[in-house]
Amino acid sequence: MKKLFITAVLSACCGAGALAMTEAQIDSCVNDLVGRMTLDEKIGQLNQRSGFGYVPEMAGLVRTGGVGSILNETDPEVVNKLQREAVENSRLHIPLVFARDVIHGFKTIFPIPLGQAASWNPALVEEGSRIAADEASSVGIRWTFSPMVDVARDPRWGRMAEGYGEDTYLTAVMGVAAVKGYQGDDLSAPNTMAACAKHFAAYGASESGRDYNTTWIPELQLHETYLPPFKAAADAGAATFMCSFNDINGVPSSGNKVLLRDILRDSWGFDGVMVSDWGSIDQMIPHGFSHDLREAARQGIEAGVDIDMESYAYCSHLRDLVEKGEVKEADLDPLVANVLRLKYRLGLFENPYVDMTTASRFYAPASLDAARRAVEESAILLSNSGILPIKNSKVSKIAVIGPMADAAYDQAGTWSFDLEKDRCVTPLAALREMYGKESVIYVPGLEHSRDNSTKGFAAAVEAARNADVVVYFGGEEAVLSGEAHCRVDLSLPGAQSALLDELKSAGKPVVLVIQAGRSLAIAHEAETADATVFCFHGGTMTGPALANLISGKANFSGRCPVSFPRMSGQVPIYYNRKNTGRPAQDMTLINDIPLEAGQTSTGCTSYYLDAGDGPLFPFGYGLSYTTFSYSEPKLSASQIDTDGSLNVSCTVTNTGEVEGSEVAQLYIRDHVGSLVRPVRELRGFEKVTLKPGESREVTFTLNPDDLAFFIAPGRKIVEPGEFSVWVSPNSAEGNPVKFNVVENSLTLAK
């Protein structure tokens, strides 16, 4: 009976059938529906509210068409009750869409996106997003505010955790994988979610690494560095975009017509939904861009923000703006159409309700297995004196120390709203399972990551003395990264470093395992420990994955998605910097300078006296329990035209004694250009798994777009000249091979 009712509603709305609608049919239905809506009903579709249960106020708002989408309602019974008010009791029977920040899992929590990027495995990212969509949609959530594809080069910014790191290319690849995972092959399938590319745009360049802060970005850098991941997401079919909080060169994103209309709509052809970030329309007032909320509402409409999330600007002021002629009602119609089109694409007109017989699909064995594999592939072995792996036959007692060893809540990381921490398996629990409870001595030493008390040190050191090896779990609590959780000091918080020094003094080898939401400045700690493992907050299955890696049951294959600074003062630090007229060389560090030395005693080149030039660990870096060799890259040609392509091949060989996975990374450099080019740029990568002694040839194709750069907004060219290409294990190693590009008139317009 319910099915017949919904089909009748659909027929009444647009005169079309409900199944497998084409885009043309959807457009016809949308236009028909918009034409029959009142002004208040149009405004309602542009209004997004946070849910607070099935209460008379919300039910009445839905019934009268006063709200088009609802945030943060996760009870499937409430979802169905509110949906019934919309579909069966409102005048036009337009369904709601329910949304939530499902960032790296719903119930089964995967590594934070920065950790997923460390896997350098887009298939893994796609699988995690698919599982998140299946779990969240089972309670009625059909829209997630993910992926974040902000390129982030400053780890002081807490939201670095939500993205895929410092590189434009890697961010684009991982963002596309997430979009595909969330949306699947058919967005109308009930187990999918609409993806949302955020934050449009350049939020990762927030000045001084502070959230909500200003950005001032040269236009060419905006197009070259910060916009390509968004363009890739749009091309992949991302159903929605979200504004950023920041202003860009003085214009807040929520009122930025050039960004939202000229670039996104007109140039890229995006026909999905643009939603404001939480309250970002209202926040144009303190920015100093809007006099009041009324003006902010008008500016949001003019810029093309389809949905006002929690600013109450549209619902409070649009009617008056239209009645006074300051906004034309016809100007609202395309925005309303975008919202309705999303709902048709999601299949909500045909299938609006949660199927309670299959609701709450959580923690499937295959999902937990995928979450474990994600941590295994994303954990990075930064250093190893040979103490790892720890084999059962080599040790009888392991001292497990540190505030992150048994922190079920904190290992999940930021934006884990629906976490059930009793389902999280901690490293302590997993190591006890792996080695036997009687073989593991556990003393936390510190109660939490920010703990400055030394009262637990003595017991921790005593445990270390009574063990064969110490595994020390440090890092950041979940709350120390994420939105509004920026840090100026990137060292380990609290007394963690001091505890590590004390443990080292016990005379036993120390394995340091750091769980965090960003890259940290850990030069001293990495030098002190006998092995260093970095695991960006890993989620539900962090413990079993780390136990597998520590024991050697699994091999490390994670690689740095960001550069690790030696000191906090080096940031922002990133591999694809541009050279200076005096590149760093002949570096004399601070302790090597004689007293009363002349001003030129340090060589007058570009570096820090106390940190040198490079990072502690470069972008793309990571070790394994085996070793790999690379042959010299072979090029399909030594010279190509500016419109030509080039194949680059390299043989990677496992030269060690165990199976392992290596990430072969393709970098280029344009040596001389009309604009200075970066010293290296990532243009491809492939993760290969090899048995001992096994070799495999990896082949990449460089197309004109890979060699081009922007000379004006929307205009890229390939310039003739000499290029270098590397196939290497990271951004700091490898021997380049050169080729030449010769004159051709090709211009690539984007």
C-alpha positions in Angstrom: 0.0 0.0 0.0 2.9 2.4 0.9 4.6 1.6 -2.5 1.4 2.5 -4.3 1.1 5.7 -2.4 4.6 6.8 -3.2 4.2 5.9 -6.9 1.0 7.9 -7.0 2.8 10.9 -5.5 5.5 10.7 -8.0 3.1 10.5 -10.9 1.3 13.5 -9.5 4.6 15.4 -9.1 6.0 14.9 -12.5 3.9 12.5 -14.6 6.8 10.0 -14.8 7.4 6.5 -13.5 9.5 6.0 -10.4 12.0 3.5 -11.6 15.4 4.2 -13.2 14.7 7.8 -14.1 17.0 9.3 -16.8 18.5 12.7 -16.2 16.1 14.1 -18.8 13.2 12.7 -16.8 14.6 14.1 -13.6 14.9 17.5 -15.1 11.3 17.4 -16.3 10.1 16.4 -12.9 12.2 19.1 -11.2 10.9 21.8 -13.5 7.3 20.7 -13.0 7.7 20.6 -9.3 9.4 24.0 -9.0 6.7 25.5 -11.1 4.0 24.4 -8.6 5.8 25.5 -5.4 4.9 28.5 -3.3 7.7 31.0 -2.3 7.7 29.6 1.2 8.0 26.0 -0.1 11.0 27.1 -2.2 12.6 28.7 0.8 12.0 25.6 2.8 14.0 23.4 0.4 16.9 25.8 0.9 16.8 25.5 4.7 18.8 22.9 6.5 18.2 22.3 10.2 19.8 20.1 12.8 17.5 17.4 14.0 16.2 17.1 17.6 13.9 14.1 17.4 10.3 13.7 16.4 8.8 16.6 18.3 5.8 18.8 17.4 8.1 21.7 16.3 10.1 19.7 13.8 7.1 17.7 12.6 5.2 20.9 11.9 8.1 22.4 10.1 8.4 19.4 7.9 4.7 19.1 7.3 4.5 22.7 6.1 7.5 22.4 3.8 9.7 24.6 6.0 12.8 22.4 5.9 14.3 20.5 3.0 17.1 18.6 4.8 17.9 17.5 8.3 21.2 17.0 10.0 22.3 14.6 12.7 19.2 12.5 13.0 20.4 8.9 13.4 17.4 7.1 14.9 15.8 5.2 11.9 12.4 5.3 13.5 12.5 9.0 13.9 13.8 9.3 10.4 10.9 7.4 9.1 8.4 9.4 11.1 9.7 12.7 9.9 9.9 11.4 6.3 6.3 10.3 6.5 5.3 13.9 7.5 7.2 15.1 4.4 6.1 12.5 1.9 2.5 11.8 3.0 1.4 14.9 4.9 3.0 17.9 3.2 1.3 19.6 0.2 3.8 18.5 -2.5 5.1 15.3 -0.8 8.7 16.3 -1.3 11.0 13.9 0.7 13.6 15.0 3.1 17.3 14.1 2.8 19.0 13.3 6.1 22.7 14.2 6.4 25.6 13.7 8.8 29.4 14.1 9.0 30.4 10.5 8.2 34.0 11.2 7.7 35.9 8.0 8.1 33.3 5.5 9.0 29.9 5.4 10.7 30.1 2.6 13.3 33.0 0.7 11.9 35.6 3.5 12.1 38.5 3.5 9.6 41.7 5.5 9.9 41.3 9.2 9.6 41.5 10.4 6.0 45.1 11.5 6.5 45.8 7.9 7.6 44.0 6.5 4.6 46.1 8.7 2.3 49.2 7.1 4.0 48.1 3.8 2.5 48.7 5.2 -1.0 45.9 2.7 -1.9 42.8 4.4 -3.5 41.0 1.0 -3.6 41.2 0.8 0.1 39.8 4.4 0.4 36.9 3.5 -1.9 36.2 0.3 0.1 36.1 2.2 3.4 33.7 4.8 2.0 31.5 2.1 0.6 31.3 0.5 4.0 30.6 3.8 5.7 27.8 4.5 3.2 26.2 1.1 3.8 26.2 1.5 7.6 25.0 5.1 7.6 22.3 4.6 5.0 20.9 1.7 7.1 19.6 4.3 9.6 18.5 6.8 6.9 21.6 8.9 6.4 21.9 9.6 2.6 24.3 12.5 2.5 27.7 12.8 4.1 29.9 15.8 4.3 33.0 14.1 3.0 35.5 13.9 1.4 37.6 16.9 2.5 39.9 17.6 -0.4 41.6 20.6 1.0 45.4 20.5 0.3 47.0 21.0 3.7 50.7 21.9 4.1 50.6 23.2 7.7 50.1 20.5 10.4 49.3 23.1 13.0 45.9 23.2 11.3 43.8 20.6 13.2 41.7 19.8 10.1 44.7 18.3 8.3 43.4 15.1 9.8 40.3 15.2 7.6 42.1 15.4 4.3 44.7 13.5 2.3 47.8 15.6 2.9 50.0 18.1 1.3 50.0 17.0 -2.4 47.5 18.1 -5.0 47.7 14.9 -7.1 47.5 12.5 -4.1 44.5 14.4 -2.7 42.7 14.3 -6.0 43.2 10.6 -6.4 42.0 9.8 -2.9 39.1 12.2 -3.0 37.8 10.6 -6.2 38.1 7.2 -4.6 36.0 8.4 -1.6 33.4 9.8 -3.9 33.1 6.5 -5.8 32.9 4.6 -2.6 30.1 6.7 -1.1 28.0 7.0 -4.2 28.6 3.6 -5.9 27.6 2.9 -9.4 24.0 4.0 -8.8 23.3 6.8 -6.4 19.6 5.9 -6.3 20.5 2.6 -4.6 19.3 2.8 -0.9 22.7 1.8 0.5 24.6 4.8 -1.0 25.2 8.4 0.2 25.7 11.6 -1.7 29.3 12.7 -1.3 30.3 16.3 -0.6 33.6 17.8 -1.7 34.7 20.3 0.9 35.7 22.9 1.8 35.4 25.0 -1.4 38.0 26.3 -1.5 41.6 26.6 -0.2 40.6 26.1 3.5 43.8 24.1 3.9 45.8 27.3 3.4 44.3 28.9 6.4 46.8 31.5 7.6 49.1 30.4 10.5 47.3 27.0 10.6 44.4 28.5 12.6 40.9 27.2 11.8 38.4 29.6 10.2 41.3 32.0 9.4 41.9 34.1 6.3 43.7 33.0 3.1 45.5 35.2 0.6 46.4 33.1 -2.4 47.8 34.2 -5.8 45.2 33.3 -8.4 47.5 31.0 -10.3 48.4 29.1 -7.1 44.7 28.7 -6.4 44.2 27.1 -9.8 47.3 25.0 -9.7 47.4 23.7 -6.1 44.0 24.0 -4.4 41.3 23.7 -7.0 42.4 20.5 -9.0 41.2 18.1 -6.3 37.8 19.7 -6.4 37.7 19.6 -10.1 38.5 15.9 -10.0 35.7 15.4 -7.5 33.3 17.2 -9.7 34.4 15.2 -12.7 33.9 12.0 -10.7 30.3 13.0 -10.1 30.3 14.3 -6.5 26.7 15.1 -5.8 27.4 18.0 -3.6 30.0 20.6 -2.6 30.4 22.6 0.6 31.6 26.2 1.1 34.7 26.9 3.2 34.6 29.1 6.3 37.6 31.2 5.2 37.7 34.2 3.0 39.8 34.0 -0.1 41.6 37.2 -1.0 39.0 39.1 1.0 35.8 37.4 -0.2 34.2 34.7 2.1 33.5 31.5 0.2 29.8 31.7 1.1 29.5 35.0 -0.8 32.1 34.3 -3.5 30.4 34.5 -6.9 33.6 34.0 -8.8 34.3 30.7 -7.0 30.8 29.3 -6.7 29.3 30.5 -10.0 32.0 31.4 -12.5 34.4 28.5 -11.7 32.2 25.7 -10.2 29.0 26.2 -12.2 30.0 27.9 -15.4 33.5 26.6 -16.1 33.2 23.1 -14.6 29.5 22.5 -15.3 28.6 21.3 -11.8 24.8 20.8 -11.4 24.8 19.4 -7.9 24.1 21.0 -4.6 26.2 23.7 -3.0 25.7 23.8 0.8 27.1 26.3 3.2 29.2 25.1 6.1 27.6 25.3 9.5 26.6 28.9 10.0 29.0 30.1 7.4 26.5 32.5 5.8 25.9 34.2 9.2 29.7 34.3 9.7 30.1 36.7 6.8 29.0 39.3 9.3 32.0 39.0 11.6 34.2 38.6 8.5 33.1 42.2 7.7 31.6 41.3 4.4 27.9 41.6 5.4 26.2 44.2 7.5 23.7 41.8 9.0 22.0 38.5 8.4 19.6 39.9 5.9 22.4 41.1 3.7 24.3 37.8 4.2 21.2 35.9 3.0 21.1 38.0 -0.2 24.8 37.6 -0.8 24.5 33.8 -0.3 21.8 33.6 -2.9 23.7 35.8 -5.3 26.8 33.6 -4.9 24.7 30.5 -5.6 24.7 28.8 -2.2 21.8 26.4 -2.5 21.3 25.3 1.1 21.8 27.4 4.2 23.1 25.1 7.0 22.1 26.4 10.4 22.5 30.1 9.7 18.7 30.7 9.6 19.5 33.4 7.1 17.3 32.1 4.2 14.3 31.1 6.3 14.4 34.4 8.2 14.9 36.9 5.4 14.3 35.5 1.9 10.6 36.2 1.9 11.1 39.8 2.8 14.0 40.2 0.3 11.8 38.8 -2.5 8.8 40.9 -1.5 10.9 44.1 -1.5 12.4 43.2 -4.9 16.0 42.8 -3.7 16.0 39.2 -4.7 13.9 37.9 -7.6 11.9 34.8 -6.9 13.1 33.4 -10.3 16.6 33.6 -8.9 15.6 31.1 -6.3 14.3 28.5 -8.8 17.7 27.2 -10.0 18.8 26.7 -6.4 15.7 24.9 -5.5 16.0 22.8 -8.6 19.5 21.7 -7.5 18.1 20.5 -4.2 15.2 18.6 -5.8 17.6 17.1 -8.4 19.7 15.7 -5.6 16.7 14.1 -4.0 15.6 12.5 -7.3 19.2 11.2 -7.9 19.2 9.7 -4.5 15.9 7.8 -5.3 14.2 9.4 -2.4 11.0 10.2 -4.2 10.6 6.5 -5.0 12.2 5.0 -1.9 12.1 7.5 1.0 11.9 5.2 4.0 14.4 3.2 5.9 13.8 -0.5 5.6 13.5 -1.4 9.2 14.0 -5.1 8.5 17.6 -4.4 7.4 18.3 -1.3 9.5 21.4 -0.8 11.6 23.8 -2.9 9.5 26.9 -2.5 11.6 30.2 -4.3 12.2 30.0 -6.9 9.5 33.0 -9.3 9.7 34.1 -8.2 6.2 33.9 -4.5 7.3 36.0 -5.1 10.4 38.5 -7.0 8.3 38.7 -4.1 5.8 39.2 -1.6 8.7 42.1 -3.7 10.0 43.7 -3.9 6.6 43.3 -0.1 6.3 45.3 0.4 9.4 48.0 -2.1 8.4 48.5 -0.4 5.1 48.5 3.1 6.5 50.9 2.7 9.4 54.3 4.0 8.6 57.6 2.5 9.8 59.8 5.6 10.1 62.9 4.0 11.6 64.0 0.5 12.7 67.3 -0.6 14.2 66.3 -4.2 13.7 64.3 -4.6 16.9 61.1 -5.0 14.8 59.4 -7.3 14.2 59.1 -8.7 17.7 58.8 -12.5 17.3 57.4 -14.6 20.0 60.5 -16.8 20.0 62.7 -13.8 20.7 61.0 -12.3 23.8 59.3 -13.6 26.9 58.2 -10.3 28.4 57.0 -7.1 26.6 56.4 -3.9 28.6 53.5 -2.0 27.1 53.7 1.6 28.2 52.1 4.9 27.3 48.8 6.9 27.3 47.7 5.6 23.9 48.1 1.9 24.5 44.6 1.3 25.8 42.8 4.5 24.7 39.8 3.0 22.9 38.1 6.4 22.4 41.1 8.3 21.3 42.5 5.8 18.8 39.4 6.5 16.7 40.4 10.1 16.0 38.4 13.2 15.2 34.9 13.2 13.7 33.9 9.8 15.0 30.5 11.0 16.1 28.9 7.5 16.1 31.8 5.7 17.7 31.0 2.9 20.1 34.3 2.7 22.0 33.6 -0.7 23.4 33.8 -2.0 19.8 37.3 -0.6 19.5 40.1 -3.1 20.0 43.1 -1.4 21.5 46.8 -2.2 21.0 47.0 -3.5 24.6 44.2 -5.9 24.1 45.6 -7.1 20.7 49.1 -7.5 22.0 47.8 -9.6 24.9 46.0 -11.7 22.4 49.0 -12.0 20.2 51.7 -12.7 22.7 49.7 -14.0 25.7 48.4 -12.0 28.6 51.1 -13.4 30.9 53.8 -12.1 28.5 52.6 -8.5 28.5 53.3 -6.1 31.4 51.1 -3.0 31.1 51.9 0.3 32.9 50.5 3.4 31.3 53.0 5.8 32.8 50.8 8.7 31.9 47.0 8.8 32.3 46.4 10.7 29.0 48.4 12.3 26.2 48.4 15.8 27.9 49.4 14.4 31.3 52.4 16.3 32.7 52.6 14.3 35.9 55.7 12.1 36.5 54.1 10.1 39.2 53.7 7.1 37.0 57.3 7.1 35.7 58.8 4.9 38.3 56.4 2.1 37.7 56.8 2.4 34.0 60.6 2.2 34.2 60.4 -0.8 36.6 58.2 -2.6 34.0 60.8 -1.8 31.3 63.6 -3.3 33.4 61.6 -6.5 33.8 60.9 -6.9 30.1 62.9 -7.8 27.1 61.5 -5.0 25.0 59.4 -1.9 25.5 56.5 -0.9 23.2 55.6 2.7 24.0 52.3 4.1 22.7 52.3 7.9 22.6 50.7 10.6 20.5 47.7 12.8 20.6 44.2 12.3 22.0 41.5 12.5 19.4 40.3 15.9 20.7 43.7 17.5 20.0 43.1 17.4 16.2 40.1 18.2 14.0 38.0 21.3 13.6 38.9 24.1 16.0 41.8 22.0 17.4 44.9 23.7 16.0 48.3 23.5 17.7 51.3 25.8 17.5 53.6 23.3 19.2 53.8 20.1 17.2 55.9 18.2 19.7 54.4 15.3 21.7 52.1 16.9 24.3 52.4 16.4 28.1 55.4 14.6 29.6 55.5 11.9 26.9 59.0 12.8 25.6 60.3 12.8 29.2 58.8 9.4 29.8 60.4 8.1 26.7 63.8 9.3 27.9 63.2 7.5 31.2 62.2 4.3 29.5 65.3 4.4 27.3 67.5 4.8 30.4 66.3 1.3 31.6 68.6 -0.2 29.1 66.0 -2.1 27.0 65.2 -1.6 23.4 62.2 0.8 22.9 59.7 0.7 20.1 57.8 4.0 19.8 54.4 3.9 18.3 52.7 7.2 17.8 49.0 7.7 17.1 48.1 11.2 16.0 45.9 13.3 13.8 48.7 15.2 12.0 52.4 15.0 11.4 54.4 15.8 14.5 57.9 17.2 15.2 59.5 14.1 16.7 63.2 14.4 15.8 64.3 13.7 19.4 61.9 10.9 19.9 62.8 9.2 16.6 66.5 9.4 17.5 65.9 8.1 21.0 63.7 5.1 20.1 65.1 1.9 18.6 62.2 1.8 16.1 59.5 4.4 15.4 56.0 3.7 14.0 53.6 6.4 13.0 49.9 5.5 12.9 47.5 8.3 12.1 44.4 7.6 14.3 43.3 4.2 13.1 39.8 3.6 14.3 38.0 0.5 15.4 40.7 -2.1 14.5 43.8 -0.2 15.4 44.9 -2.7 17.9 44.9 -5.9 15.8 46.5 -4.1 12.9 49.4 -2.8 15.0 49.8 -6.2 16.7 50.1 -7.8 13.3 52.7 -5.3 12.2 54.7 -5.3 15.4 54.9 -9.1 15.4 55.7 -9.3 11.7 52.5 -11.1 10.8 51.9 -8.1 8.5 54.4 -5.9 6.8 54.6 -2.1 6.8 53.7 -0.4 3.6 52.4 3.0 4.7 54.1 6.1 3.2 54.1 9.7 4.5 51.2 11.7 2.9 52.8 14.8 4.4 56.4 16.0 5.2 57.4 15.6 8.9 59.1 18.7 10.2 62.1 18.5 12.5 60.8 21.5 14.5 57.5 23.2 14.6 59.0 26.4 13.3 59.7 24.8 9.9 56.0 24.7 8.9 54.5 25.0 6.5 56.8 22.5 5.0 56.1 20.5 1.8 58.2 18.6 -0.8 57.1 20.4 -4.0 58.5 23.8 -3.1 60.0 26.2 -5.6 63.7 26.7 -5.5 65.3 30.0 -4.5 68.2 31.9 -6.1 70.3 30.5 -3.3 69.3 26.9 -2.7 70.5 25.3 0.5 74.0 24.1 0.4 77.2 24.1 2.5 75.0 24.3 5.6 76.6 25.3 8.8 74.3 24.7 11.7 74.0 26.8 14.8 76.4 24.8 17.0 79.1 24.8 14.3 79.3 28.6 14.1 82.4 30.0 15.8 81.9 32.9 18.2 82.1 36.3 16.7 81.9 34.8 13.2 81.4 37.1 10.2 78.0 37.5 8.8 78.8 35.3 5.8 80.1 32.4 7.9 77.0 30.2 7.1 77.2 30.4 3.4 74.3 32.7 2.6 71.9 30.0 1.3 68.3 29.3 2.2 68.0 27.1 5.3 67.5 27.3 9.1 70.5 27.5 11.4 68.9 25.2 13.9 66.9 22.8 11.5 68.8 22.8 8.3 66.8 22.6 5.1 64.8 19.4 4.7 62.1 17.6 6.7 62.7 15.0 9.3 60.9 12.5 7.0 60.0 13.4 3.4 56.7 13.1 1.6 56.3 9.6 0.3 58.8 8.0 2.8 58.3 4.8 4.7 60.3 1.6 5.5 59.4 -2.1 5.3 60.6 -5.4 6.8 62.1 -6.0 3.4 64.1 -3.8 0.9 63.5 -2.8 -2.7 65.6 -1.7 -5.5 64.7 0.4 -8.6 66.2 0.2 -12.0 67.0 3.3 -13.9 63.7 4.5 -15.5 63.3 3.8 -19.2 61.6 6.4 -21.4 59.7 5.7 -24.5 61.3 8.7 -26.1 64.0 11.2 -25.2 62.1 14.0 -26.9 58.4 14.7 -27.3 56.3 17.5 -28.7 54.3 19.7 -26.4 51.2 17.8 -27.3 52.9 14.4 -27.0 52.8 11.7 -24.4 55.7 9.7 -22.8 55.8 6.3 -21.2 58.1 5.9 -18.1 59.0 2.3 -17.1 60.9 1.1 -14.1 61.6 -2.4 -12.6 61.1 -2.7 -8.9 62.6 -5.7 -7.1 62.1 -7.1 -3.7 65.8 -7.5 -2.6 64.9 -8.7 1.0 63.8 -11.9 2.6 60.0 -11.4 3.2 57.1 -10.4 1.1 56.3 -6.7 1.0 54.5 -3.8 -0.7 56.3 -0.9 -2.2 54.9 2.4 -3.5 56.7 3.4 -6.7 56.2 7.1 -7.1 56.5 9.1 -10.3 57.8 12.7 -10.1 58.7 15.3 -12.7 60.5 18.6 -12.8 60.3 21.3 -15.4 63.7 22.8 -15.1 63.1 26.2 -16.7 59.8 27.9 -17.2 58.3 31.3 -17.8 57.1 30.8 -14.2 59.3 29.1 -11.7 58.3 25.5 -11.3 58.5 23.2 -8.2 61.6 21.0 -7.6 59.4 17.9 -7.9 55.8 17.2 -8.6 54.0 13.9 -8.1 52.4 12.7 -11.2 51.6 9.0 -10.5 52.1 6.1 -8.1 51.6 2.4 -8.0 51.6 0.1 -5.0 53.0 -3.3 -5.8 53.3 -6.4 -3.7 56.4 -8.6 -4.3 57.7 -11.8 -2.9 61.4 -12.1 -2.0 63.5 -11.8 -5.2 60.4 -11.0 -7.3 60.5 -8.1 -9.8 57.8 -6.1 -11.5 57.9 -3.4 -14.1 55.7 -0.4 -13.4 54.8 1.8 -16.3 53.4 5.4 -16.1 52.2 7.6 -18.9 52.9 11.3 -18.8 50.3 13.2 -20.8 50.5 16.9 -21.8 48.3 17.9 -18.8 51.0 16.3 -16.5 53.6 18.6 -18.0 51.5 21.7 -18.2 51.1 24.6 -15.7 48.8 27.5 -15.4 49.9 30.8 -16.9 46.5 32.4 -16.3 43.3 31.2 -14.5 41.8 28.5 -16.6 44.7 28.4 -19.1 47.5 25.8 -18.9 50.3 25.3 -21.4 53.2 23.0 -21.9 56.4 24.9 -22.5 59.3 23.5 -24.4 62.5 22.7 -22.5 64.3 20.1 -20.3 62.4 17.9 -17.9 63.5 15.4 -15.3 61.6 12.3 -14.3 62.0 10.1 -11.3 60.5 6.7 -10.3 61.5 6.5 -6.7 60.5 5.4 -3.2 59.8 8.9 -1.9 60.2 12.6 -2.9 63.8 12.9 -1.7 65.4 9.9 -3.3 66.1 8.4 -6.8 68.1 9.3 -9.8 66.5 11.4 -12.5 66.3 10.7 -16.2 66.0 13.7 -18.5 63.9 14.3 -21.6 63.1 17.3 -23.8 59.9 18.9 -24.9 60.1 20.7 -28.2 58.0 23.5 -29.6 54.3 23.0 -30.3 51.4 25.3 -30.1 49.2 23.2 -27.8 47.3 25.0 -25.1 45.3 23.1 -22.6 42.3 25.0 -21.4 40.7 23.8 -18.2 
